[in-house]
Amino acid sequence: MRVSKLPSLVFLSSGRGRQSGAFVPKLAGYVLLAFVLWLMVSTLVQPLLSSQATRAVLQAPVALITSPINGVVTQMVVHSRDMVEPGTVVATVRNPTVNQEILTTLRSQHLALQSQLAQLGNQFKADNQEMRSVGQEANVHRQASVAQAWEAWQVARRQRDAAHSMVEEQENKVKTNQALLAEGAISEQVMNASVAQLNTARATAAVAEQAFAGQAQTVASAGQGAFVGTSGNSLFQTLASRREALRNSVGRAQQDGAAILQQLKQVIQLEDEERRRVEKLSSYEIKATQAGQVHSVLAPEGAYVTAGASLVRVTDCSRLGVVAVFPARVAKRLGIGSMLDVKIGENSKSMPARVEQLLPVASEELQSTYSVPFPYAEQGSLYAVARIESKQLPDAPADGGSNMCAPGKVVTATLQRS
């Protein structure tokens, strides 16, 4: 009995093995069929239903901060993703070989004018000192002439008084002789002699009076500064002429000094301006002209740059946009003012963007007006240029990837359902 049961057990176990071996190929076939169906849906059906752009890149106005001079970048203040405002210092370029010919010329003029001014100052001091000495000597001679004229006036006054006394005496004598002649005490000849003496005394008095008046005029002239002496007149005139020449020389020195001083002030001002220009060019601080975010630093510290070379590229994040390529099946739903959802990654927050321009083709001339090249577009596709309306852009990913303000970055753009 035990031996007869064994074949039945073997038969049962072999039947279960055949069933298990047939299930595995069926399962693999189901998995393969599911994969094919998913592939067909994802590649054929889903694109027909999707409103997503085939390609999209960010674009924003980009400004280049350039160096106006040749030199070495000694300091680069900003780095990628730094925000800058108008007037922010971004770099320092030093050029020790800047042309200083104008500064040297102005410095030479400065020293030359200083030398002329010093010479005029010395001449002014010498002439002024000599003029005072000559004036003092002339005053001595003038005072001597005044004293001499005063003494002569005193003598003329005494002579006039004596002459008038003589006239009075002769008049009294004539009166007496007239009385004696009337009494017959004297002769006619004596009377005539006394009258002749009176006339002589009067003539002498007139001469003395005239001499006194002339001497008084001389004293008055001497009091007003005129030299009236008879002796030393030529010496006084020489001193007076020298003093006048020195006075004229001092006046010219003052005028020339004032003109040179004015010219010196102008040269000093030009020299200071030129020195500041040279210092500025030899160590020039380059500043941003508009607000934005530093996209890239093109010239690191230590790099030699020429005039006009780009140092920093700055992006105006406030005017961020997107250039998206939509297939022809979506183009029918696109229009000016249509809204797009823009994302920089699968897990990032979407940003709304409004379509401002639709382009069936994009020529090279048109693309040159944008900061990024347009993505490739298949025949029949449509370019949609949209502007992101959100004022707050999402931050950069934690892994250090690019943030939203990155022109040329590939993003996803999906047409919102109306």
LINWOCOR-V201233 format. One record per pair of residues at least 12 apart in sequence whose C-alpha atoms are under 7 Angstrom apart, sorted by the first residue. I is the first residue (numbers start at 0). J is the second residue. Records with the same first field share a line. If there is no record, write none. Layout:
I=J + J
//
This chain:
50=329 + 413 + 414
51=412 + 413 + 414
52=323 + 324 + 325 + 411 + 412 + 413
53=324 + 325
54=323 + 324 + 374
55=321 + 322 + 323 + 324 + 374 + 409 + 410 + 411 + 412
56=321 + 322 + 323 + 407 + 408 + 409 + 410
57=320 + 321 + 322 + 405 + 406 + 407 + 408 + 409 + 410
58=319 + 320 + 321 + 322 + 370 + 371 + 406 + 407
59=314 + 315 + 316 + 318 + 319 + 320 + 370 + 406
60=314 + 315 + 318 + 370
61=312 + 313 + 314 + 315 + 370
62=312 + 313 + 314
63=309 + 311 + 312 + 313
64=287 + 309 + 310 + 311 + 312
65=307 + 308 + 309 + 310
66=285 + 306 + 307 + 308 + 309 + 310
67=306 + 307
68=280 + 305 + 306
69=94 + 304 + 305 + 306
70=92 + 93 + 94 + 303 + 304 + 305
71=92 + 93 + 94 + 301 + 302 + 303 + 304
72=91 + 92 + 93 + 300 + 301 + 302 + 303
73=91 + 92 + 93 + 300 + 301
74=90 + 91 + 300
75=89 + 90 + 91 + 299 + 300
76=89 + 90
77=89
78=293 + 296
79=293 + 294 + 295 + 296
80=292 + 293 + 294
81=292 + 293
82=291 + 292 + 293
83=290 + 291 + 292
84=287 + 289 + 290 + 291
85=287 + 288 + 289 + 290
86=286 + 287 + 288
87=286 + 287
88=284 + 285 + 286 + 287
89=285 + 286 + 287
90=284 + 285
91=282 + 283 + 284 + 285
92=282 + 283 + 284
93=281 + 282 + 283
94=280 + 281 + 282
95=281
97=277 + 280 + 281
99=277
102=270 + 273 + 274
105=266 + 270
106=270
109=263 + 266 + 267
112=259 + 263
116=256 + 259
119=252 + 256
123=249 + 252
126=245 + 249
127=249
130=242 + 245 + 246
133=238 + 242
134=242
137=235 + 238 + 239
140=235
141=226
144=226 + 227 + 228
145=218 + 221 + 222
147=228
148=217 + 218 + 228
149=218
151=214
152=211 + 214 + 215
155=207 + 210 + 211
156=211
158=207
159=204 + 207 + 208 + 211
162=200 + 203 + 204 + 207
163=204
165=200
166=197 + 200 + 201
169=196 + 197
170=197
172=193
173=193 + 194
176=190
177=190
290=315
291=313 + 314 + 315 + 316
292=313 + 314 + 315 + 316
293=312 + 313 + 314
294=312 + 313 + 314 + 405
295=311 + 312
296=310 + 311 + 312
297=309 + 310 + 311
298=310
316=404
319=386 + 387 + 404
320=385 + 386 + 387
321=384 + 385 + 386
322=373 + 382 + 383 + 384 + 385
323=382 + 383 + 384 + 412
324=376 + 380 + 381 + 382 + 383
325=380 + 381 + 382
326=379 + 380 + 381
327=379 + 380 + 381
330=381
335=354 + 355 + 356
336=353 + 354 + 355
337=353 + 354
338=351 + 352 + 353 + 354 + 414 + 415
339=351 + 352 + 353 + 412 + 413 + 414 + 415
340=352 + 412 + 413 + 414 + 415
341=410 + 411 + 412 + 413
342=410 + 411 + 412
343=403 + 410 + 411
344=410
350=387 + 389
351=387 + 388 + 389
352=385 + 386 + 387 + 388
353=385 + 386 + 387 + 388
354=383 + 384 + 385 + 386
355=384 + 385 + 386
356=383 + 384 + 385
357=381 + 382 + 383 + 384
358=381 + 382 + 383
359=380 + 381 + 382
371=406 + 407
//
